[in-house]
Amino acid sequence: MVNADGTVVGTSNGEYRTDERGFIMIPDLDPGGYIVQEVKAKPGFLLDDTPKYIEIKDHRTYSLEFFNQPKGGLVIVKKDSITGEPLKGVEFKVTTSTGEAVDSNEGVTSSNGIYQTDENGVIEISKLKPGTYIITETKTLPNYVLDATPQTVVVNANDTQTITFTNTPKGCLLVKKIDSVTHAPISGVKFEVKGYDGCDYPAGTYTTDANGTFKLEHIPSGCYSIMETQAKDGYRLDDTAKIIKVEAGTCKEVTFENEPLGGLLIKKMDSATKEPLSEVIFKVTRTDGTVVGESNGEYRTDERGFISIPDLEPGSYTVQEVQAKPGYLLDNTPKTIDIKDHKTYTLEFFNKPKGALVIVKTDSQTGEPLEGVEFKITTANGELVPNNGGLTSTNGIYRTDSNGEIVITQLKPGAYVVTETRTLDDYVLDAPPQTVVVEENDMQLLTFTNTKKGCLVIEKVDSVTKASLSGVKFEVRGCNGNAYSADTYVTDGNGLIQIDHLPSGDYTITEKQAKDGYRLDNTAQIVNVEAGKTRKLTFENEPLGGLLIKKMDSVTKEPLSDVIFQVTHADGTVVGTTNSKFRTDANGYISLPDLAPGSYIVTEVQAKPGYLLDDSPQVITVKDHQTYVLEFFNQPKGNLVVVKKDSQTGEPLAGVEFKVTTATGEVVPDNEGQTSTNGIYRTDENGGAATRCCK
């Protein structure tokens, strides 16, 4: 800020800095003309250096407003062209249209214009001056093709532009080598691979692995020459070159075949499914009996069912199976083959699978599988049947699994006898054996069922109310040929006894002890229990005679506890063990069960505090098997409240003493006479004196 004549204002060469609110305050300026000009903008904003003139007059404060435009921004995004995944670490150079390198942070941080994408595949450059920028990819990831074409973008003030670049993965070449007859992979075959027709990929030698393949990854796009240079022993070399074009982002596969030299190919299959059979052993000899190879003439089929014997001399050979695959019948019929030079001959052999037997065990009612049921399996002549083709001894004993099954494979054709020897504790044994004939390549299914043992439920109820009775003892024993031993059972809280897993047969049930207050019914009942069924018997007990006394408030009819009654016979003799005295419970009841028939006198002898005694006796005649109810009522006593006040203000007066007597002059104590006050009462802080005193 300078005066109109160019002299600076203030003590800092005329320079001032805006505060956090964007203000500069300059007080006490002399009247006159002043020029104000922005000389440095805030980072990220464009400088506005247009000066402004203002005339200052005495005693006034003037305002000048200046505005800055934000600089622009640039976002560079790098992705895989196929998957769209972000690519980290790709390098770009950013320059202006005149070729100047764009450094970061408005040039404060030097980067020579070189930036690398972050883990999100992004480069963000902010605070760019408006103008044209050129973005060029300078280095990509090793497995990708460089996207060398630059992109140009115009960035304006207060504007962010986004530029997207994609990289395509380099190509891939898979070379596969197989036998021309069996199509089995061939390892150890050497190839030369080199660039062709303008592709300068250097020549290299590669060898097929155990899978008969080798793979070249991340190779540049272009044409390649592939030529076999060394075949595997026993195969004819195929040195015909193949030209393959590899494109970025794709994997090219090429297959070469080798013809085996004169030899023999043995193939072993399942006679039914034609699936290959491994682990079958053959013996190969010449017609004069000399063995072939180094293992006494024996060869084993691989997982594809093949035996390959290359490089055989011309002549006649005999091939015979000497060991079948477990689960199959041996076919030891020999075959003869004449071998001639440069040809491979194929012999096919088939095996018939042995038979199988599946035993299924289920619950006869629910159909649910039963685990752990034991069976014995023999041949028709009584020989035990071991498992796993005879390799695992079981003594002919098998148990059902969690699915209720026994599966026995590799059975020779013939008749088999299956006998259940032990079942579960809760079930009846299915004793009759079953016979089944198993043929070769045949699976037979046998189903056995077990029925659960029977169940007996005994119910005990009150003959009048039908309510269940707990604690009643019964004896249960077998009868009519049933050897089930006698045992004692007690009814539970629901008045029930449940006896599970009972053998079929007849049972005698006899009540041995009744519940208190009930007459014993010792008449025996006989019931037949069948497997898989539940039988239920109900017994009733007659209650003895009784008396129920009920005490209530005469006004509210609410029950009254702690009221004492005296109960005597009509002749005055006491009832019970408490001198004929009985107290009502929380529900206002006194229950006297098991009373002998006769007349009884019931008299209230002590009321509940706060109630008037009702000592009028009631007489009741009790007969056998019935319960009688007597109801008594008490009237609540009255209350007296004395209030003392100031005659003018009406305010309550505490501590004023009163004497309370009856009309006959008797003093009135508190708490129904239990607390002596000599009839003297004092008013409380509310000016009141209260007593529950009065009949």
NULUM-431902 format. One record per residue (C-alpha): residue in three letters; x, y, z. Coordinates in steps of 0.1 Angstrom, whole numbers, padded with zeros to 4 digits, always signed. Example, Ala and Ser with C-alpha at 12.3 -4.5 7.8 and 13.67 -1.06 7.14 Angstrom:
2
ALA+0123-0045+0078;SER+0137-0011+0071;
***
This chain:
695
MET+0000+0000+0000;VAL+0014+0033-0011;ASN+0004+0070-0011;ALA-0007+0086-0043;ASP+0029+0099-0047;GLY+0044+0064-0044;THR+0056+0066-0008;VAL+0050+0034+0012;VAL+0026+0032+0041;GLY+0035+0017+0074;THR+0068+0003+0087;SER+0070-0029+0066;ASN+0078-0014+0032;GLY+0041-0009+0027;GLU+0032-0047+0029;TYR+0004-0061+0050;ARG-0010-0097+0054;THR-0046-0108+0057;ASP-0056-0124+0090;GLU-0075-0157+0095;ARG-0107-0138+0086;GLY-0093-0124+0054;PHE-0090-0089+0068;ILE-0063-0062+0069;MET-0071-0032+0092;ILE-0050+0000+0088;PRO-0061+0027+0113;ASP-0050+0064+0117;LEU-0044+0071+0080;ASP-0039+0107+0070;PRO-0065+0121+0045;GLY-0054+0117+0009;GLY-0052+0092-0020;TYR-0039+0056-0016;ILE-0031+0028-0040;VAL-0036-0009-0028;GLN-0023-0038-0049;GLU-0021-0076-0042;VAL+0015-0088-0045;LYS+0012-0125-0033;ALA-0018-0148-0034;LYS-0027-0176-0010;PRO-0013-0210-0021;GLY-0038-0227-0045;PHE-0053-0194-0057;LEU-0045-0172-0087;LEU-0029-0138-0081;ASP-0051-0107-0088;ASP-0025-0079-0091;THR-0049-0052-0104;PRO-0043-0021-0082;LYS-0072-0001-0066;TYR-0072+0036-0057;ILE-0091+0050-0027;GLU-0095+0086-0013;ILE-0093+0087+0025;LYS-0111+0116+0043;ASP-0109+0125+0079;HIS-0129+0106+0106;ARG-0141+0078+0083;THR-0132+0041+0077;TYR-0132+0028+0042;SER-0134-0008+0028;LEU-0118-0024-0003;GLU-0127-0060-0014;PHE-0104-0082-0035;PHE-0113-0117-0048;ASN-0090-0147-0058;GLN-0100-0176-0081;PRO-0089-0211-0069;LYS-0064-0229-0091;GLY-0074-0261-0110;GLY-0066-0298-0102;LEU-0058-0329-0122;VAL-0066-0366-0113;ILE-0048-0394-0133;VAL-0064-0429-0130;LYS-0046-0461-0140;LYS-0065-0494-0144;ASP-0061-0530-0158;SER-0078-0529-0192;ILE-0094-0563-0186;THR-0103-0565-0149;GLY-0106-0528-0142;GLU-0084-0533-0111;PRO-0063-0502-0101;LEU-0026-0504-0109;LYS-0001-0491-0083;GLY+0034-0478-0092;VAL+0028-0468-0128;GLU+0049-0438-0137;PHE+0037-0407-0156;LYS+0053-0374-0167;VAL+0032-0342-0165;THR+0043-0311-0185;THR+0027-0279-0197;SER+0019-0275-0233;THR+0053-0257-0237;GLY+0071-0287-0222;GLU+0078-0274-0187;ALA+0077-0301-0160;VAL+0049-0297-0135;ASP+0062-0300-0100;SER+0040-0307-0070;ASN+0027-0283-0044;GLU+0028-0253-0068;GLY+0065-0259-0075;VAL+0075-0260-0038;THR+0082-0298-0041;SER+0104-0308-0071;SER+0094-0340-0089;ASN+0108-0332-0123;GLY+0072-0337-0135;ILE+0074-0374-0126;TYR+0045-0390-0106;GLN+0036-0426-0096;THR+0001-0440-0090;ASP-0008-0449-0054;GLU-0024-0481-0041;ASN-0057-0469-0056;GLY-0041-0464-0090;VAL-0045-0427-0087;ILE-0023-0395-0090;GLU-0038-0363-0077;ILE-0022-0329-0085;SER-0038-0298-0071;LYS-0031-0260-0073;LEU-0025-0260-0111;LYS-0026-0228-0130;PRO-0051-0226-0158;GLY-0037-0240-0189;THR-0030-0270-0211;TYR-0012-0300-0197;ILE+0003-0331-0214;ILE+0003-0365-0195;THR+0026-0392-0208;GLU+0030-0428-0193;THR+0067-0433-0190;LYS+0070-0467-0172;THR+0044-0494-0164;LEU+0045-0526-0144;PRO+0067-0555-0157;ASN+0037-0577-0166;TYR+0018-0550-0186;VAL+0021-0533-0220;LEU+0031-0496-0218;ASP+0003-0472-0230;ALA+0027-0448-0247;THR+0001-0424-0262;PRO+0001-0391-0243;GLN-0032-0374-0234;THR-0037-0336-0233;VAL-0061-0319-0210;VAL-0071-0282-0203;VAL-0074-0272-0167;ASN-0093-0241-0158;ALA-0095-0221-0126;ASN-0116-0238-0099;ASP-0117-0269-0121;THR-0106-0306-0116;GLN-0100-0328-0146;THR-0098-0366-0146;ILE-0078-0386-0171;THR-0079-0424-0173;PHE-0052-0447-0187;THR-0054-0484-0190;ASN-0027-0511-0193;THR-0032-0545-0209;PRO-0014-0575-0194;LYS+0013-0590-0216;GLY+0005-0623-0234;CYS+0010-0659-0223;LEU+0020-0690-0243;LEU+0013-0726-0231;VAL+0030-0754-0250;LYS+0016-0790-0244;LYS+0032-0823-0254;ILE+0011-0855-0256;ASP+0014-0891-0268;SER-0003-0893-0302;VAL-0020-0926-0293;THR-0030-0923-0256;HIS-0029-0885-0254;ALA-0010-0889-0221;PRO+0013-0860-0213;ILE+0050-0864-0221;SER+0076-0848-0199;GLY+0112-0840-0207;VAL+0106-0829-0243;LYS+0128-0799-0253;PHE+0116-0770-0275;GLU+0131-0738-0289;VAL+0109-0707-0287;LYS+0119-0674-0305;GLY+0104-0643-0319;TYR+0093-0644-0355;ASP+0083-0619-0382;GLY+0094-0587-0365;CYS+0091-0599-0329;ASP+0126-0597-0314;TYR+0119-0620-0285;PRO+0152-0639-0279;ALA+0155-0676-0286;GLY+0153-0699-0256;THR+0151-0736-0248;TYR+0123-0749-0226;THR+0115-0784-0213;THR+0080-0799-0207;ASP+0073-0807-0170;ALA+0055-0838-0155;ASN+0023-0825-0169;GLY+0038-0824-0204;THR+0036-0786-0205;PHE+0057-0754-0202;LYS+0043-0719-0199;LEU+0058-0685-0209;GLU+0041-0656-0192;HIS+0042-0618-0196;ILE+0056-0620-0232;PRO+0052-0592-0257;SER+0026-0594-0284;GLY+0037-0608-0317;CYS+0045-0640-0336;TYR+0066-0668-0321;SER+0083-0698-0337;ILE+0080-0731-0316;MET+0100-0761-0326;GLU+0107-0794-0309;THR+0144-0800-0306;GLN+0146-0833-0285;ALA+0119-0860-0281;LYS+0115-0883-0251;ASP+0130-0917-0253;GLY+0107-0941-0271;TYR+0091-0914-0293;ARG+0097-0901-0328;LEU+0110-0865-0330;ASP+0085-0840-0346;ASP+0107-0810-0356;THR+0080-0792-0376;ALA+0080-0756-0364;LYS+0047-0739-0355;ILE+0041-0702-0358;ILE+0018-0688-0331;LYS+0006-0652-0326;VAL+0004-0640-0290;GLU-0018-0611-0282;ALA-0017-0589-0250;GLY-0042-0600-0224;THR-0046-0636-0238;CYS-0030-0669-0233;LYS-0023-0689-0264;GLU-0022-0727-0262;VAL-0005-0750-0287;THR-0004-0788-0286;PHE+0023-0811-0301;GLU+0020-0848-0305;ASN+0047-0875-0305;GLU+0043-0908-0321;PRO+0056-0936-0300;LEU+0081-0960-0315;GLY+0071-0997-0319;GLY+0055-1007-0286;LEU+0025-1021-0268;LEU-0003-1003-0251;ILE-0024-1023-0226;LYS-0057-1008-0216;LYS-0078-1021-0187;MET-0115-1011-0182;ASP-0146-1019-0161;SER-0167-1043-0182;ALA-0199-1025-0173;THR-0191-0988-0173;LYS-0159-0989-0195;GLU-0142-0967-0169;PRO-0104-0972-0167;LEU-0091-0994-0139;SER-0058-0986-0122;GLU-0036-1009-0101;VAL-0042-1040-0123;ILE-0010-1061-0127;PHE-0001-1079-0160;LYS+0028-1101-0169;VAL+0043-1097-0203;THR+0065-1124-0219;ARG+0079-1134-0253;THR+0064-1165-0269;ASP+0095-1184-0257;GLY+0087-1175-0221;THR+0114-1149-0215;VAL+0101-1120-0194;VAL+0100-1084-0207;GLY+0114-1055-0187;GLU+0132-1054-0154;SER+0103-1064-0130;ASN+0100-1101-0139;GLY+0077-1091-0167;GLU+0051-1074-0144;TYR+0035-1040-0152;ARG+0008-1021-0133;THR-0019-0999-0149;ASP-0018-0962-0141;GLU-0047-0940-0130;ARG-0060-0939-0166;GLY-0059-0977-0169;PHE-0029-0978-0192;ILE+0004-0997-0194;SER+0027-0983-0221;ILE+0057-1005-0231;PRO+0077-0986-0258;ASP+0107-0996-0278;LEU+0098-1033-0281;GLU+0117-1054-0306;PRO+0096-1070-0333;GLY+0082-1103-0324;SER+0053-1121-0306;TYR+0044-1113-0270;THR+0020-1129-0245;VAL+0000-1106-0220;GLN-0018-1121-0190;GLU-0036-1105-0161;VAL-0021-1118-0128;GLN-0038-1095-0102;ALA-0072-1077-0105;LYS-0081-1044-0089;PRO-0098-1049-0055;GLY-0135-1053-0060;TYR-0131-1069-0095;LEU-0130-1105-0107;LEU-0097-1117-0121;ASP-0096-1123-0159;ASN-0064-1144-0164;THR-0071-1154-0200;PRO-0038-1146-0219;LYS-0036-1126-0252;THR-0009-1128-0279;ILE+0002-1099-0300;ASP+0027-1095-0329;ILE+0048-1063-0327;LYS+0063-1047-0358;ASP+0087-1018-0360;HIS+0075-0982-0357;LYS+0040-0992-0347;THR+0022-0992-0313;TYR-0003-1019-0307;THR-0032-1018-0282;LEU-0047-1046-0262;GLU-0079-1041-0242;PHE-0088-1061-0212;PHE-0120-1059-0191;ASN-0128-1069-0155;LYS-0162-1076-0141;PRO-0169-1059-0108;LYS-0177-1081-0078;GLY-0211-1079-0062;ALA-0222-1058-0033;LEU-0247-1061-0004;VAL-0264-1032+0014;ILE-0283-1039+0047;VAL-0307-1012+0059;LYS-0321-1011+0094;THR-0350-0988+0103;ASP-0376-0982+0130;SER-0407-1001+0120;GLN-0430-0972+0129;THR-0411-0940+0121;GLY-0388-0953+0093;GLU-0359-0936+0110;PRO-0325-0953+0105;LEU-0311-0972+0135;GLU-0273-0970+0142;GLY-0254-0997+0161;VAL-0276-1028+0153;GLU-0254-1059+0149;PHE-0256-1085+0120;LYS-0238-1117+0112;ILE-0232-1125+0075;THR-0222-1159+0062;THR-0221-1177+0029;ALA-0248-1203+0023;ASN-0224-1230+0036;GLY-0218-1211+0068;GLU-0184-1194+0061;LEU-0180-1160+0077;VAL-0178-1130+0053;PRO-0149-1107+0060;ASN-0148-1071+0047;ASN-0127-1054+0020;GLY-0124-1084-0002;GLY-0112-1105+0026;LEU-0084-1081+0036;THR-0101-1070+0068;SER-0114-1096+0093;THR-0147-1089+0110;ASN-0156-1125+0120;GLY-0187-1119+0099;ILE-0200-1093+0124;TYR-0211-1058+0111;ARG-0228-1029+0127;THR-0251-1003+0111;ASP-0237-0968+0107;SER-0253-0934+0114;ASN-0275-0939+0083;GLY-0287-0973+0096;GLU-0267-0990+0068;ILE-0241-1017+0063;VAL-0224-1017+0029;ILE-0202-1047+0019;THR-0185-1046-0015;GLN-0162-1070-0034;LEU-0184-1100-0028;LYS-0179-1131-0049;PRO-0211-1143-0067;GLY-0231-1166-0044;ALA-0258-1169-0018;TYR-0254-1151+0016;VAL-0273-1154+0049;VAL-0279-1122+0070;THR-0289-1126+0106;GLU-0296-1098+0132;THR-0277-1108+0163;ARG-0282-1078+0186;THR-0304-1047+0184;LEU-0307-1015+0205;ASP-0319-1017+0241;ASP-0352-1000+0233;TYR-0362-1023+0205;VAL-0374-1059+0199;LEU-0348-1082+0180;ASP-0358-1091+0145;ALA-0346-1127+0147;PRO-0355-1144+0114;PRO-0325-1144+0090;GLN-0328-1133+0054;THR-0310-1150+0024;VAL-0299-1132-0007;VAL-0281-1141-0039;VAL-0254-1117-0051;GLU-0243-1119-0088;GLU-0212-1103-0104;ASN-0216-1065-0110;ASP-0247-1067-0089;MET-0259-1048-0057;GLN-0285-1064-0035;LEU-0305-1045-0008;LEU-0319-1061+0023;THR-0341-1042+0048;PHE-0347-1051+0084;THR-0370-1033+0108;ASN-0371-1031+0146;THR-0402-1023+0166;LYS-0398-1003+0198;LYS-0406-1021+0231;GLY-0440-1012+0247;CYS-0448-0984+0271;LEU-0471-0983+0301;VAL-0486-0951+0316;ILE-0504-0952+0350;GLU-0526-0922+0359;LYS-0540-0915+0394;VAL-0568-0889+0399;ASP-0593-0877+0426;SER-0626-0895+0421;VAL-0646-0863+0428;THR-0625-0835+0412;LYS-0605-0856+0387;ALA-0574-0837+0399;SER-0541-0856+0395;LEU-0527-0872+0427;SER-0490-0873+0433;GLY-0471-0896+0457;VAL-0493-0927+0452;LYS-0473-0960+0452;PHE-0480-0988+0428;GLU-0465-1023+0422;VAL-0460-1035+0386;ARG-0451-1071+0379;GLY-0453-1095+0349;CYS-0480-1122+0349;ASN-0494-1149+0326;GLY-0460-1161+0316;ASN-0443-1127+0316;ALA-0412-1129+0337;TYR-0409-1091+0343;SER-0398-1088+0379;ALA-0420-1068+0404;ASP-0410-1032+0411;THR-0425-1002+0429;TYR-0433-0969+0412;VAL-0446-0935+0426;THR-0468-0910+0407;ASP-0451-0877+0399;GLY-0464-0841+0402;ASN-0488-0848+0373;GLY-0501-0879+0389;LEU-0484-0901+0363;ILE-0460-0931+0361;GLN-0445-0939+0327;ILE-0425-0971+0322;ASP-0407-0973+0288;HIS-0391-1001+0269;LEU-0413-1029+0284;PRO-0412-1064+0268;SER-0445-1075+0253;GLY-0468-1094+0277;ASP-0493-1091+0305;TYR-0487-1070+0336;THR-0505-1067+0370;ILE-0507-1032+0385;THR-0517-1028+0422;GLU-0520-0997+0443;LYS-0499-1001+0475;GLN-0501-0967+0493;ALA-0527-0939+0488;LYS-0522-0902+0493;ASP-0530-0888+0527;GLY-0567-0879+0528;TYR-0577-0906+0503;ARG-0591-0941+0506;LEU-0567-0969+0493;ASP-0579-0988+0462;ASN-0559-1020+0462;THR-0579-1037+0434;ALA-0553-1051+0409;GLN-0557-1044+0372;ILE-0542-1065+0344;VAL-0530-1049+0312;ASN-0514-1063+0280;VAL-0485-1043+0266;GLU-0475-1047+0229;ALA-0443-1037+0211;GLY-0445-1002+0196;LYS-0476-0993+0215;THR-0484-0972+0247;ARG-0511-0985+0271;LYS-0526-0962+0297;LEU-0545-0971+0329;THR-0563-0947+0352;PHE-0569-0953+0389;GLU-0592-0932+0411;ASN-0591-0925+0448;GLU-0621-0914+0469;PRO-0612-0884+0492;LEU-0621-0888+0529;GLY-0646-0864+0546;GLY-0634-0829+0556;LEU-0643-0793+0567;LEU-0632-0760+0551;ILE-0636-0728+0572;LYS-0634-0694+0554;LYS-0631-0660+0571;MET-0638-0627+0554;ASP-0642-0589+0559;SER-0680-0583+0562;VAL-0677-0552+0541;THR-0651-0559+0514;LYS-0654-0597+0514;GLU-0616-0598+0515;PRO-0601-0629+0532;LEU-0589-0624+0568;SER-0557-0642+0580;ASP-0547-0649+0617;VAL-0582-0654+0630;ILE-0583-0682+0656;PHE-0612-0708+0657;GLN-0620-0736+0682;VAL-0634-0768+0666;THR-0649-0795+0689;HIS-0671-0825+0685;ALA-0707-0821+0696;ASP-0698-0837+0729;GLY-0671-0811+0735;THR-0641-0833+0728;VAL-0613-0816+0710;VAL-0603-0820+0674;GLY-0567-0822+0663;THR-0535-0819+0682;THR-0536-0781+0690;ASN-0563-0782+0717;SER-0590-0776+0690;LYS-0574-0742+0680;PHE-0569-0735+0643;ARG-0556-0702+0626;THR-0567-0689+0592;ASP-0540-0688+0565;ALA-0531-0659+0542;ASN-0561-0668+0521;GLY-0585-0668+0551;TYR-0588-0706+0551;ILE-0586-0734+0577;SER-0587-0769+0561;LEU-0595-0799+0582;PRO-0594-0830+0561;ASP-0599-0866+0571;LEU-0627-0858+0597;ALA-0646-0888+0610;PRO-0684-0886+0602;GLY-0703-0867+0629;SER-0714-0832+0642;TYR-0688-0804+0649;ILE-0691-0770+0666;VAL-0670-0742+0652;THR-0665-0710+0673;GLU-0643-0679+0666;VAL-0622-0672+0697;GLN-0599-0644+0685;ALA-0605-0618+0658;LYS-0579-0602+0636;PRO-0566-0569+0651;GLY-0589-0541+0639;TYR-0620-0563+0637;LEU-0649-0571+0661;LEU-0650-0607+0674;ASP-0679-0628+0661;ASP-0681-0656+0687;SER-0714-0670+0675;PRO-0708-0708+0671;GLN-0718-0727+0640;VAL-0727-0765+0640;ILE-0720-0787+0609;THR-0726-0824+0603;VAL-0698-0841+0583;LYS-0706-0872+0563;ASP-0681-0896+0546;HIS-0665-0887+0513;GLN-0676-0851+0514;THR-0660-0817+0523;TYR-0681-0790+0538;VAL-0675-0752+0539;LEU-0684-0728+0567;GLU-0681-0690+0561;PHE-0676-0664+0589;PHE-0675-0626+0586;ASN-0659-0599+0609;GLN-0669-0563+0610;PRO-0640-0538+0611;LYS-0638-0515+0642;GLY-0643-0477+0640;ASN-0617-0448+0642;LEU-0616-0414+0661;VAL-0596-0383+0648;VAL-0592-0352+0671;VAL-0580-0320+0652;LYS-0567-0289+0670;LYS-0564-0255+0652;ASP-0558-0218+0659;SER-0592-0201+0660;GLN-0581-0171+0639;THR-0556-0185+0614;GLY-0568-0220+0612;GLU-0532-0232+0615;PRO-0528-0267+0631;LEU-0515-0268+0667;ALA-0490-0295+0677;GLY-0486-0308+0713;VAL-0520-0300+0727;GLU-0531-0327+0752;PHE-0565-0344+0753;LYS-0581-0371+0775;VAL-0604-0397+0758;THR-0629-0418+0778;THR-0659-0439+0772;ALA-0693-0426+0782;THR-0690-0445+0814;GLY-0657-0428+0822;GLU-0633-0456+0812;VAL-0601-0443+0797;VAL-0594-0453+0761;PRO-0559-0468+0755;ASP-0543-0470+0720;ASN-0537-0499+0696;GLU-0569-0517+0708;GLY-0558-0516+0744;GLN-0524-0531+0738;THR-0506-0498+0745;SER-0515-0480+0777;THR-0518-0442+0774;ASN-0542-0436+0804;GLY-0565-0420+0778;ILE-0540-0391+0772;TYR-0532-0382+0736;ARG-0512-0352+0721;THR-0517-0336+0687;ASP-0490-0342+0661;GLU-0473-0316+0637;ASN-0506-0316+0617;GLY-0526-0308+0648;GLY-0542-0342+0648;ALA-0545-0371+0673;ALA-0559-0405+0660;THR-0568-0438+0676;ARG-0583-0470+0663;CYS-0601-0475+0696;CYS-0638-0477+0693;LYS-0662-0506+0692;
***
